[in-house]
Amino acid sequence: MNTILVVALVCANSVAAPDCTRDTALDVVTGPAHSLQECLVQGPTIAAGSGRATDKDTYVKTRCEQRH
């Protein structure tokens, strides 16, 4: 079973990176990962699939969370 959750936060450029959270993001995309390395690589990829990550006014912040 996967123990890591990829969390890709699509935030507006006007939001500082430390303030980009699940609450402030324009879009939150999640998916499973088998390792930390896979998580870091997949974050931008799954965000791009959402269609919002390609806006010039947004950026993607990737988080890797432990599943409970």
PDB file of N, H, CA, C and O in Angstrom:
ATOM      1  N   MET A   1       0.833  -1.187   0.000  1.00  0.00           N
ATOM      2  CA  MET A   1       0.000   0.000   0.000  1.00  0.00           C
ATOM      3  C   MET A   1       0.879   1.252   0.000  1.00  0.00           C
ATOM      4  O   MET A   1       1.919   1.286   0.659  1.00  0.00           O
ATOM      5  N   ASN A   2       0.466   2.261  -0.727  1.00  0.00           N
ATOM      6  H   ASN A   2      -0.378   2.233  -1.262  1.00  0.00           H
ATOM      7  CA  ASN A   2       1.203   3.516  -0.794  1.00  0.00           C
ATOM      8  C   ASN A   2       1.127   4.234   0.545  1.00  0.00           C
ATOM      9  O   ASN A   2       0.080   4.266   1.191  1.00  0.00           O
ATOM     10  N   THR A   3       2.242   4.801   0.945  1.00  0.00           N
ATOM     11  H   THR A   3       3.093   4.775   0.420  1.00  0.00           H
ATOM     12  CA  THR A   3       2.260   5.529   2.201  1.00  0.00           C
ATOM     13  C   THR A   3       2.499   7.012   2.013  1.00  0.00           C
ATOM     14  O   THR A   3       2.444   7.773   2.979  1.00  0.00           O
ATOM     15  N   ILE A   4       2.765   7.441   0.780  1.00  0.00           N
ATOM     16  H   ILE A   4       2.810   6.823  -0.005  1.00  0.00           H
ATOM     17  CA  ILE A   4       3.036   8.845   0.503  1.00  0.00           C
ATOM     18  C   ILE A   4       1.951   9.394  -0.423  1.00  0.00           C
ATOM     19  O   ILE A   4       1.557   8.745  -1.392  1.00  0.00           O
ATOM     20  N   LEU A   5       1.488  10.572  -0.115  1.00  0.00           N
ATOM     21  H   LEU A   5       1.808  11.100   0.671  1.00  0.00           H
ATOM     22  CA  LEU A   5       0.486  11.241  -0.931  1.00  0.00           C
ATOM     23  C   LEU A   5       1.130  12.469  -1.581  1.00  0.00           C
ATOM     24  O   LEU A   5       1.686  13.328  -0.896  1.00  0.00           O
ATOM     25  N   VAL A   6       1.046  12.535  -2.904  1.00  0.00           N
ATOM     26  H   VAL A   6       0.595  11.837  -3.460  1.00  0.00           H
ATOM     27  CA  VAL A   6       1.523  13.704  -3.642  1.00  0.00           C
ATOM     28  C   VAL A   6       0.440  14.769  -3.550  1.00  0.00           C
ATOM     29  O   VAL A   6      -0.721  14.503  -3.861  1.00  0.00           O
ATOM     30  N   VAL A   7       0.806  15.956  -3.130  1.00  0.00           N
ATOM     31  H   VAL A   7       1.749  16.172  -2.878  1.00  0.00           H
ATOM     32  CA  VAL A   7      -0.133  17.074  -3.069  1.00  0.00           C
ATOM     33  C   VAL A   7       0.453  18.205  -3.903  1.00  0.00           C
ATOM     34  O   VAL A   7       1.481  18.781  -3.545  1.00  0.00           O
ATOM     35  N   ALA A   8      -0.200  18.520  -5.012  1.00  0.00           N
ATOM     36  H   ALA A   8      -1.035  18.052  -5.303  1.00  0.00           H
ATOM     37  CA  ALA A   8       0.230  19.616  -5.868  1.00  0.00           C
ATOM     38  C   ALA A   8      -0.730  20.777  -5.646  1.00  0.00           C
ATOM     39  O   ALA A   8      -1.927  20.669  -5.912  1.00  0.00           O
ATOM     40  N   LEU A   9      -0.196  21.874  -5.161  1.00  0.00           N
ATOM     41  H   LEU A   9       0.776  21.962  -4.945  1.00  0.00           H
ATOM     42  CA  LEU A   9      -0.992  23.067  -4.888  1.00  0.00           C
ATOM     43  C   LEU A   9      -0.760  24.064  -6.013  1.00  0.00           C
ATOM     44  O   LEU A   9       0.376  24.466  -6.259  1.00  0.00           O
ATOM     45  N   VAL A  10      -1.819  24.463  -6.693  1.00  0.00           N
ATOM     46  H   VAL A  10      -2.742  24.136  -6.493  1.00  0.00           H
ATOM     47  CA  VAL A  10      -1.725  25.474  -7.744  1.00  0.00           C
ATOM     48  C   VAL A  10      -2.139  26.793  -7.112  1.00  0.00           C
ATOM     49  O   VAL A  10      -3.305  26.995  -6.772  1.00  0.00           O
ATOM     50  N   CYS A  11      -1.166  27.691  -6.960  1.00  0.00           N
ATOM     51  H   CYS A  11      -0.219  27.527  -7.237  1.00  0.00           H
ATOM     52  CA  CYS A  11      -1.409  28.959  -6.274  1.00  0.00           C
ATOM     53  C   CYS A  11      -1.198  30.142  -7.209  1.00  0.00           C
ATOM     54  O   CYS A  11      -0.427  30.069  -8.166  1.00  0.00           O
ATOM     55  N   ALA A  12      -1.893  31.223  -6.915  1.00  0.00           N
ATOM     56  H   ALA A  12      -2.519  31.282  -6.137  1.00  0.00           H
ATOM     57  CA  ALA A  12      -1.735  32.459  -7.677  1.00  0.00           C
ATOM     58  C   ALA A  12      -0.359  33.047  -7.393  1.00  0.00           C
ATOM     59  O   ALA A  12       0.160  32.927  -6.283  1.00  0.00           O
ATOM     60  N   ASN A  13       0.228  33.684  -8.407  1.00  0.00           N
ATOM     61  H   ASN A  13      -0.194  33.781  -9.308  1.00  0.00           H
ATOM     62  CA  ASN A  13       1.534  34.326  -8.237  1.00  0.00           C
ATOM     63  C   ASN A  13       1.522  35.367  -7.123  1.00  0.00           C
ATOM     64  O   ASN A  13       2.567  35.675  -6.550  1.00  0.00           O
ATOM     65  N   SER A  14       0.360  35.905  -6.817  1.00  0.00           N
ATOM     66  H   SER A  14      -0.490  35.655  -7.283  1.00  0.00           H
ATOM     67  CA  SER A  14       0.256  36.918  -5.764  1.00  0.00           C
ATOM     68  C   SER A  14       0.367  36.322  -4.360  1.00  0.00           C
ATOM     69  O   SER A  14       0.485  37.065  -3.386  1.00  0.00           O
ATOM     70  N   VAL A  15       0.332  34.999  -4.246  1.00  0.00           N
ATOM     71  H   VAL A  15       0.237  34.396  -5.038  1.00  0.00           H
ATOM     72  CA  VAL A  15       0.456  34.310  -2.955  1.00  0.00           C
ATOM     73  C   VAL A  15       1.913  33.891  -2.772  1.00  0.00           C
ATOM     74  O   VAL A  15       2.462  33.166  -3.602  1.00  0.00           O
ATOM     75  N   ALA A  16       2.530  34.344  -1.695  1.00  0.00           N
ATOM     76  H   ALA A  16       2.083  34.932  -1.022  1.00  0.00           H
ATOM     77  CA  ALA A  16       3.915  33.963  -1.403  1.00  0.00           C
ATOM     78  C   ALA A  16       3.998  32.453  -1.172  1.00  0.00           C
ATOM     79  O   ALA A  16       3.072  31.850  -0.631  1.00  0.00           O
ATOM     80  N   ALA A  17       5.105  31.853  -1.583  1.00  0.00           N
ATOM     81  H   ALA A  17       5.858  32.343  -2.023  1.00  0.00           H
ATOM     82  CA  ALA A  17       5.266  30.401  -1.468  1.00  0.00           C
ATOM     83  C   ALA A  17       4.995  29.867  -0.061  1.00  0.00           C
ATOM     84  O   ALA A  17       4.334  28.835   0.058  1.00  0.00           O
ATOM     85  N   PRO A  18       5.470  30.514   1.017  1.00  0.00           N
ATOM     86  CA  PRO A  18       5.168  29.992   2.353  1.00  0.00           C
ATOM     87  C   PRO A  18       3.667  30.024   2.683  1.00  0.00           C
ATOM     88  O   PRO A  18       3.196  29.262   3.527  1.00  0.00           O
ATOM     89  N   ASP A  19       2.929  30.907   2.014  1.00  0.00           N
ATOM     90  H   ASP A  19       3.312  31.526   1.329  1.00  0.00           H
ATOM     91  CA  ASP A  19       1.491  31.043   2.268  1.00  0.00           C
ATOM     92  C   ASP A  19       0.643  30.170   1.351  1.00  0.00           C
ATOM     93  O   ASP A  19      -0.581  30.142   1.480  1.00  0.00           O
ATOM     94  N   CYS A  20       1.278  29.461   0.432  1.00  0.00           N
ATOM     95  H   CYS A  20       2.272  29.483   0.327  1.00  0.00           H
ATOM     96  CA  CYS A  20       0.558  28.570  -0.485  1.00  0.00           C
ATOM     97  C   CYS A  20       0.243  27.275   0.257  1.00  0.00           C
ATOM     98  O   CYS A  20       1.125  26.444   0.476  1.00  0.00           O
ATOM     99  N   THR A  21      -1.022  27.112   0.642  1.00  0.00           N
ATOM    100  H   THR A  21      -1.738  27.786   0.464  1.00  0.00           H
ATOM    101  CA  THR A  21      -1.477  25.949   1.405  1.00  0.00           C
ATOM    102  C   THR A  21      -2.728  25.374   0.744  1.00  0.00           C
ATOM    103  O   THR A  21      -3.209  25.906  -0.257  1.00  0.00           O
ATOM    104  N   ARG A  22      -3.238  24.310   1.296  1.00  0.00           N
ATOM    105  H   ARG A  22      -2.847  23.878   2.109  1.00  0.00           H
ATOM    106  CA  ARG A  22      -4.488  23.743   0.779  1.00  0.00           C
ATOM    107  C   ARG A  22      -5.618  24.774   0.848  1.00  0.00           C
ATOM    108  O   ARG A  22      -6.512  24.767   0.001  1.00  0.00           O
ATOM    109  N   ASP A  23      -5.585  25.648   1.840  1.00  0.00           N
ATOM    110  H   ASP A  23      -4.859  25.653   2.528  1.00  0.00           H
ATOM    111  CA  ASP A  23      -6.640  26.652   2.012  1.00  0.00           C
ATOM    112  C   ASP A  23      -6.526  27.814   1.028  1.00  0.00           C
ATOM    113  O   ASP A  23      -7.540  28.391   0.634  1.00  0.00           O
ATOM    114  N   THR A  24      -5.305  28.162   0.629  1.00  0.00           N
ATOM    115  H   THR A  24      -4.481  27.694   0.949  1.00  0.00           H
ATOM    116  CA  THR A  24      -5.124  29.329  -0.245  1.00  0.00           C
ATOM    117  C   THR A  24      -4.948  28.960  -1.716  1.00  0.00           C
ATOM    118  O   THR A  24      -4.977  29.840  -2.577  1.00  0.00           O
ATOM    119  N   ALA A  25      -4.769  27.694  -2.014  1.00  0.00           N
ATOM    120  H   ALA A  25      -4.745  26.980  -1.315  1.00  0.00           H
ATOM    121  CA  ALA A  25      -4.541  27.247  -3.391  1.00  0.00           C
ATOM    122  C   ALA A  25      -5.798  27.407  -4.244  1.00  0.00           C
ATOM    123  O   ALA A  25      -6.920  27.279  -3.752  1.00  0.00           O
ATOM    124  N   LEU A  26      -5.590  27.688  -5.527  1.00  0.00           N
ATOM    125  H   LEU A  26      -4.679  27.792  -5.927  1.00  0.00           H
ATOM    126  CA  LEU A  26      -6.691  27.746  -6.481  1.00  0.00           C
ATOM    127  C   LEU A  26      -7.174  26.345  -6.821  1.00  0.00           C
ATOM    128  O   LEU A  26      -8.349  26.137  -7.122  1.00  0.00           O
ATOM    129  N   ASP A  27      -6.258  25.390  -6.771  1.00  0.00           N
ATOM    130  H   ASP A  27      -5.303  25.559  -6.527  1.00  0.00           H
ATOM    131  CA  ASP A  27      -6.580  24.005  -7.079  1.00  0.00           C
ATOM    132  C   ASP A  27      -5.649  23.115  -6.265  1.00  0.00           C
ATOM    133  O   ASP A  27      -4.482  23.450  -6.061  1.00  0.00           O
ATOM    134  N   VAL A  28      -6.162  21.992  -5.803  1.00  0.00           N
ATOM    135  H   VAL A  28      -7.110  21.720  -5.969  1.00  0.00           H
ATOM    136  CA  VAL A  28      -5.381  21.004  -5.072  1.00  0.00           C
ATOM    137  C   VAL A  28      -5.559  19.679  -5.789  1.00  0.00           C
ATOM    138  O   VAL A  28      -6.677  19.186  -5.936  1.00  0.00           O
ATOM    139  N   VAL A  29      -4.443  19.101  -6.236  1.00  0.00           N
ATOM    140  H   VAL A  29      -3.535  19.501  -6.116  1.00  0.00           H
ATOM    141  CA  VAL A  29      -4.479  17.835  -6.949  1.00  0.00           C
ATOM    142  C   VAL A  29      -3.654  16.840  -6.150  1.00  0.00           C
ATOM    143  O   VAL A  29      -2.533  17.147  -5.743  1.00  0.00           O
ATOM    144  N   THR A  30      -4.195  15.658  -5.922  1.00  0.00           N
ATOM    145  H   THR A  30      -5.106  15.409  -6.252  1.00  0.00           H
ATOM    146  CA  THR A  30      -3.480  14.654  -5.138  1.00  0.00           C
ATOM    147  C   THR A  30      -3.355  13.351  -5.909  1.00  0.00           C
ATOM    148  O   THR A  30      -4.110  13.085  -6.843  1.00  0.00           O
ATOM    149  N   GLY A  31      -2.399  12.559  -5.503  1.00  0.00           N
ATOM    150  H   GLY A  31      -1.785  12.775  -4.744  1.00  0.00           H
ATOM    151  CA  GLY A  31      -2.194  11.245  -6.099  1.00  0.00           C
ATOM    152  C   GLY A  31      -1.234  10.440  -5.243  1.00  0.00           C
ATOM    153  O   GLY A  31      -0.577  10.992  -4.361  1.00  0.00           O
ATOM    154  N   PRO A  32      -1.147   9.143  -5.494  1.00  0.00           N
ATOM    155  CA  PRO A  32      -0.270   8.286  -4.700  1.00  0.00           C
ATOM    156  C   PRO A  32       1.168   8.307  -5.216  1.00  0.00           C
ATOM    157  O   PRO A  32       1.415   8.588  -6.389  1.00  0.00           O
ATOM    158  N   ALA A  33       2.102   8.007  -4.330  1.00  0.00           N
ATOM    159  H   ALA A  33       1.901   7.779  -3.378  1.00  0.00           H
ATOM    160  CA  ALA A  33       3.513   7.842  -4.692  1.00  0.00           C
ATOM    161  C   ALA A  33       4.096   6.720  -3.852  1.00  0.00           C
ATOM    162  O   ALA A  33       3.653   6.469  -2.732  1.00  0.00           O
ATOM    163  N   HIS A  34       5.084   6.056  -4.400  1.00  0.00           N
ATOM    164  H   HIS A  34       5.445   6.260  -5.311  1.00  0.00           H
ATOM    165  CA  HIS A  34       5.722   4.956  -3.694  1.00  0.00           C
ATOM    166  C   HIS A  34       6.981   5.388  -2.954  1.00  0.00           C
ATOM    167  O   HIS A  34       7.456   4.683  -2.064  1.00  0.00           O
ATOM    168  N   SER A  35       7.521   6.553  -3.324  1.00  0.00           N
ATOM    169  H   SER A  35       7.135   7.125  -4.047  1.00  0.00           H
ATOM    170  CA  SER A  35       8.740   7.037  -2.676  1.00  0.00           C
ATOM    171  C   SER A  35       8.729   8.564  -2.683  1.00  0.00           C
ATOM    172  O   SER A  35       7.936   9.186  -3.390  1.00  0.00           O
ATOM    173  N   LEU A  36       9.612   9.153  -1.894  1.00  0.00           N
ATOM    174  H   LEU A  36      10.256   8.648  -1.320  1.00  0.00           H
ATOM    175  CA  LEU A  36       9.726  10.604  -1.844  1.00  0.00           C
ATOM    176  C   LEU A  36      10.159  11.156  -3.205  1.00  0.00           C
ATOM    177  O   LEU A  36       9.649  12.186  -3.647  1.00  0.00           O
ATOM    178  N   GLN A  37      11.090  10.480  -3.863  1.00  0.00           N
ATOM    179  H   GLN A  37      11.504   9.644  -3.503  1.00  0.00           H
ATOM    180  CA  GLN A  37      11.558  10.928  -5.166  1.00  0.00           C
ATOM    181  C   GLN A  37      10.418  10.921  -6.185  1.00  0.00           C
ATOM    182  O   GLN A  37      10.268  11.864  -6.962  1.00  0.00           O
ATOM    183  N   GLU A  38       9.631   9.871  -6.177  1.00  0.00           N
ATOM    184  H   GLU A  38       9.754   9.105  -5.546  1.00  0.00           H
ATOM    185  CA  GLU A  38       8.484   9.791  -7.092  1.00  0.00           C
ATOM    186  C   GLU A  38       7.494  10.910  -6.796  1.00  0.00           C
ATOM    187  O   GLU A  38       6.922  11.492  -7.718  1.00  0.00           O
ATOM    188  N   CYS A  39       7.294  11.207  -5.547  1.00  0.00           N
ATOM    189  H   CYS A  39       7.759  10.734  -4.799  1.00  0.00           H
ATOM    190  CA  CYS A  39       6.384  12.272  -5.150  1.00  0.00           C
ATOM    191  C   CYS A  39       6.831  13.610  -5.719  1.00  0.00           C
ATOM    192  O   CYS A  39       6.027  14.343  -6.295  1.00  0.00           O
ATOM    193  N   LEU A  40       8.109  13.931  -5.560  1.00  0.00           N
ATOM    194  H   LEU A  40       8.763  13.335  -5.093  1.00  0.00           H
ATOM    195  CA  LEU A  40       8.624  15.216  -6.015  1.00  0.00           C
ATOM    196  C   LEU A  40       8.546  15.360  -7.531  1.00  0.00           C
ATOM    197  O   LEU A  40       8.347  16.464  -8.037  1.00  0.00           O
ATOM    198  N   VAL A  41       8.700  14.264  -8.255  1.00  0.00           N
ATOM    199  H   VAL A  41       8.861  13.367  -7.844  1.00  0.00           H
ATOM    200  CA  VAL A  41       8.629  14.298  -9.717  1.00  0.00           C
ATOM    201  C   VAL A  41       7.176  14.383 -10.182  1.00  0.00           C
ATOM    202  O   VAL A  41       6.871  15.084 -11.147  1.00  0.00           O
ATOM    203  N   GLN A  42       6.290  13.679  -9.504  1.00  0.00           N
ATOM    204  H   GLN A  42       6.537  13.109  -8.720  1.00  0.00           H
ATOM    205  CA  GLN A  42       4.897  13.612  -9.948  1.00  0.00           C
ATOM    206  C   GLN A  42       4.077  14.850  -9.632  1.00  0.00           C
ATOM    207  O   GLN A  42       3.080  15.107 -10.307  1.00  0.00           O
ATOM    208  N   GLY A  43       4.462  15.622  -8.633  1.00  0.00           N
ATOM    209  H   GLY A  43       5.272  15.414  -8.085  1.00  0.00           H
ATOM    210  CA  GLY A  43       3.684  16.803  -8.257  1.00  0.00           C
ATOM    211  C   GLY A  43       3.393  17.727  -9.425  1.00  0.00           C
ATOM    212  O   GLY A  43       2.225  17.973  -9.726  1.00  0.00           O
ATOM    213  N   PRO A  44       4.415  18.247 -10.096  1.00  0.00           N
ATOM    214  CA  PRO A  44       4.156  19.125 -11.242  1.00  0.00           C
ATOM    215  C   PRO A  44       3.427  18.430 -12.384  1.00  0.00           C
ATOM    216  O   PRO A  44       2.650  19.057 -13.103  1.00  0.00           O
ATOM    217  N   THR A  45       3.678  17.132 -12.550  1.00  0.00           N
ATOM    218  H   THR A  45       4.309  16.622 -11.966  1.00  0.00           H
ATOM    219  CA  THR A  45       3.025  16.384 -13.625  1.00  0.00           C
ATOM    220  C   THR A  45       1.520  16.282 -13.402  1.00  0.00           C
ATOM    221  O   THR A  45       0.740  16.508 -14.327  1.00  0.00           O
ATOM    222  N   ILE A  46       1.110  15.945 -12.191  1.00  0.00           N
ATOM    223  H   ILE A  46       1.743  15.761 -11.439  1.00  0.00           H
ATOM    224  CA  ILE A  46      -0.330  15.829 -11.947  1.00  0.00           C
ATOM    225  C   ILE A  46      -0.995  17.199 -11.924  1.00  0.00           C
ATOM    226  O   ILE A  46      -2.164  17.323 -12.287  1.00  0.00           O
ATOM    227  N   ALA A  47      -0.271  18.218 -11.507  1.00  0.00           N
ATOM    228  H   ALA A  47       0.680  18.117 -11.212  1.00  0.00           H
ATOM    229  CA  ALA A  47      -0.821  19.572 -11.541  1.00  0.00           C
ATOM    230  C   ALA A  47      -1.031  20.022 -12.982  1.00  0.00           C
ATOM    231  O   ALA A  47      -2.033  20.665 -13.294  1.00  0.00           O
ATOM    232  N   ALA A  48      -0.091  19.687 -13.856  1.00  0.00           N
ATOM    233  H   ALA A  48       0.723  19.165 -13.603  1.00  0.00           H
ATOM    234  CA  ALA A  48      -0.233  20.044 -15.267  1.00  0.00           C
ATOM    235  C   ALA A  48      -1.467  19.384 -15.873  1.00  0.00           C
ATOM    236  O   ALA A  48      -2.124  19.962 -16.739  1.00  0.00           O
ATOM    237  N   GLY A  49      -1.776  18.188 -15.421  1.00  0.00           N
ATOM    238  H   GLY A  49      -1.243  17.719 -14.717  1.00  0.00           H
ATOM    239  CA  GLY A  49      -2.965  17.489 -15.893  1.00  0.00           C
ATOM    240  C   GLY A  49      -4.260  18.161 -15.472  1.00  0.00           C
ATOM    241  O   GLY A  49      -5.309  17.909 -16.064  1.00  0.00           O
ATOM    242  N   SER A  50      -4.199  19.009 -14.463  1.00  0.00           N
ATOM    243  H   SER A  50      -3.346  19.214 -13.982  1.00  0.00           H
ATOM    244  CA  SER A  50      -5.397  19.695 -14.003  1.00  0.00           C
ATOM    245  C   SER A  50      -5.779  20.846 -14.930  1.00  0.00           C
ATOM    246  O   SER A  50      -6.919  21.311 -14.910  1.00  0.00           O
ATOM    247  N   GLY A  51      -4.815  21.309 -15.750  1.00  0.00           N
ATOM    248  H   GLY A  51      -3.889  20.931 -15.766  1.00  0.00           H
ATOM    249  CA  GLY A  51      -5.092  22.406 -16.666  1.00  0.00           C
ATOM    250  C   GLY A  51      -4.858  23.782 -16.091  1.00  0.00           C
ATOM    251  O   GLY A  51      -4.756  24.744 -16.852  1.00  0.00           O
ATOM    252  N   ARG A  52      -4.767  23.918 -14.782  1.00  0.00           N
ATOM    253  H   ARG A  52      -4.850  23.137 -14.164  1.00  0.00           H
ATOM    254  CA  ARG A  52      -4.571  25.232 -14.155  1.00  0.00           C
ATOM    255  C   ARG A  52      -3.100  25.581 -13.999  1.00  0.00           C
ATOM    256  O   ARG A  52      -2.745  26.753 -13.867  1.00  0.00           O
ATOM    257  N   ALA A  53      -2.259  24.580 -14.013  1.00  0.00           N
ATOM    258  H   ALA A  53      -2.548  23.629 -14.120  1.00  0.00           H
ATOM    259  CA  ALA A  53      -0.841  24.808 -13.765  1.00  0.00           C
ATOM    260  C   ALA A  53      -0.145  25.532 -14.918  1.00  0.00           C
ATOM    261  O   ALA A  53       0.981  26.004 -14.757  1.00  0.00           O
ATOM    262  N   THR A  54      -0.790  25.625 -16.063  1.00  0.00           N
ATOM    263  H   THR A  54      -1.704  25.242 -16.194  1.00  0.00           H
ATOM    264  CA  THR A  54      -0.158  26.257 -17.216  1.00  0.00           C
ATOM    265  C   THR A  54      -0.481  27.744 -17.317  1.00  0.00           C
ATOM    266  O   THR A  54       0.024  28.423 -18.212  1.00  0.00           O
ATOM    267  N   ASP A  55      -1.310  28.258 -16.421  1.00  0.00           N
ATOM    268  H   ASP A  55      -1.721  27.707 -15.695  1.00  0.00           H
ATOM    269  CA  ASP A  55      -1.615  29.687 -16.411  1.00  0.00           C
ATOM    270  C   ASP A  55      -0.351  30.478 -16.099  1.00  0.00           C
ATOM    271  O   ASP A  55       0.458  30.058 -15.271  1.00  0.00           O
ATOM    272  N   LYS A  56      -0.179  31.616 -16.755  1.00  0.00           N
ATOM    273  H   LYS A  56      -0.836  31.957 -17.427  1.00  0.00           H
ATOM    274  CA  LYS A  56       0.990  32.460 -16.475  1.00  0.00           C
ATOM    275  C   LYS A  56       0.878  33.135 -15.116  1.00  0.00           C
ATOM    276  O   LYS A  56       1.873  33.638 -14.593  1.00  0.00           O
ATOM    277  N   ASP A  57      -0.305  33.153 -14.541  1.00  0.00           N
ATOM    278  H   ASP A  57      -1.113  32.745 -14.966  1.00  0.00           H
ATOM    279  CA  ASP A  57      -0.526  33.820 -13.259  1.00  0.00           C
ATOM    280  C   ASP A  57      -0.491  32.860 -12.066  1.00  0.00           C
ATOM    281  O   ASP A  57      -0.869  33.232 -10.955  1.00  0.00           O
ATOM    282  N   THR A  58      -0.035  31.621 -12.302  1.00  0.00           N
ATOM    283  H   THR A  58       0.272  31.319 -13.204  1.00  0.00           H
ATOM    284  CA  THR A  58      -0.015  30.637 -11.223  1.00  0.00           C
ATOM    285  C   THR A  58       1.335  29.916 -11.164  1.00  0.00           C
ATOM    286  O   THR A  58       2.142  29.997 -12.091  1.00  0.00           O
ATOM    287  N   TYR A  59       1.558  29.218 -10.062  1.00  0.00           N
ATOM    288  H   TYR A  59       0.903  29.153  -9.309  1.00  0.00           H
ATOM    289  CA  TYR A  59       2.713  28.337  -9.929  1.00  0.00           C
ATOM    290  C   TYR A  59       2.292  27.107  -9.146  1.00  0.00           C
ATOM    291  O   TYR A  59       1.245  27.094  -8.499  1.00  0.00           O
ATOM    292  N   VAL A  60       3.115  26.080  -9.211  1.00  0.00           N
ATOM    293  H   VAL A  60       3.966  26.090  -9.736  1.00  0.00           H
ATOM    294  CA  VAL A  60       2.808  24.822  -8.531  1.00  0.00           C
ATOM    295  C   VAL A  60       3.773  24.617  -7.378  1.00  0.00           C
ATOM    296  O   VAL A  60       4.988  24.747  -7.529  1.00  0.00           O
ATOM    297  N   LYS A  61       3.209  24.296  -6.229  1.00  0.00           N
ATOM    298  H   LYS A  61       2.222  24.191  -6.107  1.00  0.00           H
ATOM    299  CA  LYS A  61       4.005  23.929  -5.060  1.00  0.00           C
ATOM    300  C   LYS A  61       3.675  22.470  -4.744  1.00  0.00           C
ATOM    301  O   LYS A  61       2.511  22.117  -4.557  1.00  0.00           O
ATOM    302  N   THR A  62       4.692  21.639  -4.686  1.00  0.00           N
ATOM    303  H   THR A  62       5.638  21.925  -4.838  1.00  0.00           H
ATOM    304  CA  THR A  62       4.507  20.212  -4.437  1.00  0.00           C
ATOM    305  C   THR A  62       4.813  19.896  -2.986  1.00  0.00           C
ATOM    306  O   THR A  62       5.824  20.329  -2.434  1.00  0.00           O
ATOM    307  N   ARG A  63       3.919  19.133  -2.384  1.00  0.00           N
ATOM    308  H   ARG A  63       3.097  18.781  -2.832  1.00  0.00           H
ATOM    309  CA  ARG A  63       4.126  18.646  -1.015  1.00  0.00           C
ATOM    310  C   ARG A  63       4.014  17.130  -1.026  1.00  0.00           C
ATOM    311  O   ARG A  63       3.266  16.561  -1.821  1.00  0.00           O
ATOM    312  N   CYS A  64       4.739  16.497  -0.166  1.00  0.00           N
ATOM    313  H   CYS A  64       5.346  16.959   0.480  1.00  0.00           H
ATOM    314  CA  CYS A  64       4.656  15.051   0.006  1.00  0.00           C
ATOM    315  C   CYS A  64       4.202  14.809   1.438  1.00  0.00           C
ATOM    316  O   CYS A  64       4.865  15.218   2.391  1.00  0.00           O
ATOM    317  N   GLU A  65       3.065  14.142   1.575  1.00  0.00           N
ATOM    318  H   GLU A  65       2.526  13.811   0.800  1.00  0.00           H
ATOM    319  CA  GLU A  65       2.504  13.908   2.898  1.00  0.00           C
ATOM    320  C   GLU A  65       2.407  12.426   3.187  1.00  0.00           C
ATOM    321  O   GLU A  65       2.171  11.623   2.285  1.00  0.00           O
ATOM    322  N   GLN A  66       2.588  12.068   4.432  1.00  0.00           N
ATOM    323  H   GLN A  66       2.780  12.720   5.165  1.00  0.00           H
ATOM    324  CA  GLN A  66       2.396  10.684   4.852  1.00  0.00           C
ATOM    325  C   GLN A  66       0.910  10.386   4.925  1.00  0.00           C
ATOM    326  O   GLN A  66       0.133  11.178   5.458  1.00  0.00           O
ATOM    327  N   ARG A  67       0.524   9.245   4.387  1.00  0.00           N
ATOM    328  H   ARG A  67       1.155   8.602   3.954  1.00  0.00           H
ATOM    329  CA  ARG A  67      -0.864   8.792   4.535  1.00  0.00           C
ATOM    330  C   ARG A  67      -1.013   8.133   5.884  1.00  0.00           C
ATOM    331  O   ARG A  67      -0.100   7.470   6.375  1.00  0.00           O
ATOM    332  N   HIS A  68      -2.163   8.321   6.471  1.00  0.00           N
ATOM    333  H   HIS A  68      -2.905   8.860   6.072  1.00  0.00           H
ATOM    334  CA  HIS A  68      -2.415   7.721   7.796  1.00  0.00           C
ATOM    335  C   HIS A  68      -3.464   6.634   7.673  1.00  0.00           C
ATOM    336  O   HIS A  68      -3.821   6.005   8.670  1.00  0.00           O
TER     337      HIS A  68
END
